[in-house]
Amino acid sequence: MSLADLLKDLPQYQCHKIVKGSKIVEMEMQGSGGALVKLEDKEEPVMLMADFFLRFKPAVGAYLVVYEDGYVSVSPTDAFESGYTRL
């Protein structure tokens, strides 16, 4: 039995957060184990350090997301686009 099957009876929640985010359009791996990341809505690339890169495993097409409390994460394309509408 999969983990999803074991958790299927958990209560459902609807998201209502406002976040900042942008689609990752290009990544260039760096010698440090991190990556230089170009975002769709930002002219200058940003550096994702090795620990962030290893934890969240960002990929081209995914979204770099910043929550109201400053927490930065990566969201898969489908999850982000089906859960958020641009303001």
N, C-alpha and C positions, 0 to 999 in steps of 0.2 A: 504494500500500500504506500502511495507517495505521501510526502508531507502535505501537499495541497489537499489530498483526500482526507487526511487526518484533521485538517483545519477548516474543512468546508462548513462546519456548523457555527463558526464564530460570527458575532454580530457584524452587520454591514455599517459602513460609515461613508458620508459624502464629503468631499473636500471643498473647502471654502477659503483657502489661503490665497493671499496675493503674494506672488514671488516675482523676482527678476530672473530672466533667463535668456539664453541665446543658443542657437544651434551651432554645434561644432562642425566647421566646414573643412578643416584641414589640421593635421597634426604632424609635427616633425619631432621624432624621438631625439633626445639629447643624451650625451655621454653620462650624465648624472643619473640616468634611469627615469628621469621625468620627461616631459614633452612640452614643446612650444606649440600653443593651440591658437588657431585663427577662428574667431567667432563671426557669425553672420552679421551681427549688429555692432561690432566694435572694430575700428580701423586697425589698431595695434594688437598684435598677438599677446597672449598671456602665457606665463610659464606655470605649468602644473608640476609641482615637485614630485619626486619619486614616491613618497608615502601616500600622497593623494592619488596618484596614478595607480598604484598597486591596490589601494582600498576600493576605489570606485570603478576602475577599468573603463575610462571614457573611450568612446569610439566616434569616428566621423558619423554625423547624422544624429547623435544623441544631443541632449541639451545640458549645458552647464547652468545650474540653478542656484540662486542665492535667496534664502528665506529671510523673512523680516528680522529675525534675531541674528543674522549674519552667518548662519550655517550654510556652507557651500557643499553642493552635492552634484551628482550626475543623474539625469533621468533618461530612460530609454525613449526613443522617438515616439512610439505609439502611445506609451503611458502619458507623456507630456502633452502631446497634441490632442489626445482624447479627454484630458483632464483640465486643460487650461485654455482660455480664450484671451488673446492679446487685448489689452486695454488701450 
